[in-house]
Amino acid sequence: MEEYSEAVLDHFYNPRNVGEIEDADGVGEVGNMKCGDVMHIYIKVAEKDGKEIIEDVKFKTLGCAAAIATSSMMTELVKGKTLEEAAKVSKDDINVALGILPKQKYHCSMLSADGIQRAIADYRSKKEHKDE
């Protein structure tokens, strides 16, 4: 069995920001069919001092302990950040914040980083179409 850090176990047993935002401004859906992990990331964006800030972020993840922990940690890392700052949160940032995942579970941090990227892209796409 994989050896997980205390941070991974904490975010697995006590995940932060679980759920769905009904009227989300952006939604990112990612999955890895090889391992069966599926993540849905929801963001609510607010404008503050001329900047777009992730006011709220939630996730629903179907997957292993590492998939749930990386989703939870990612939400903690992006909440309250500008879209530009949140878009820069990488798989490495998530992995390091969790105390390094076992090598065979590293793809989970990639999925959660991709999930927030897709949610931001979805938000920007919707905003662009609304402004037209």
HELIX and SHEET records of a PDB file:
HELIX    1   1 GLU A    6  TYR A   13  1                                   8    
HELIX    2   2 ALA A   65  VAL A   78  1                                  14    
HELIX    3   3 LEU A   83  ALA A   87  1                                   5    
HELIX    4   4 LYS A   91  ALA A   97  1                                   7    
HELIX    5   5 LYS A  103  LYS A  105  5                                   3    
HELIX    6   6 HIS A  107  ASP A  131  1                                  25    
SHEET    1   A 3 GLY A  26  ASN A  32  0                                        
SHEET    2   A 3 ASP A  37  LYS A  48 -1                                        
SHEET    3   A 3 LYS A  51  LEU A  62 -1                                        
END                                                                             
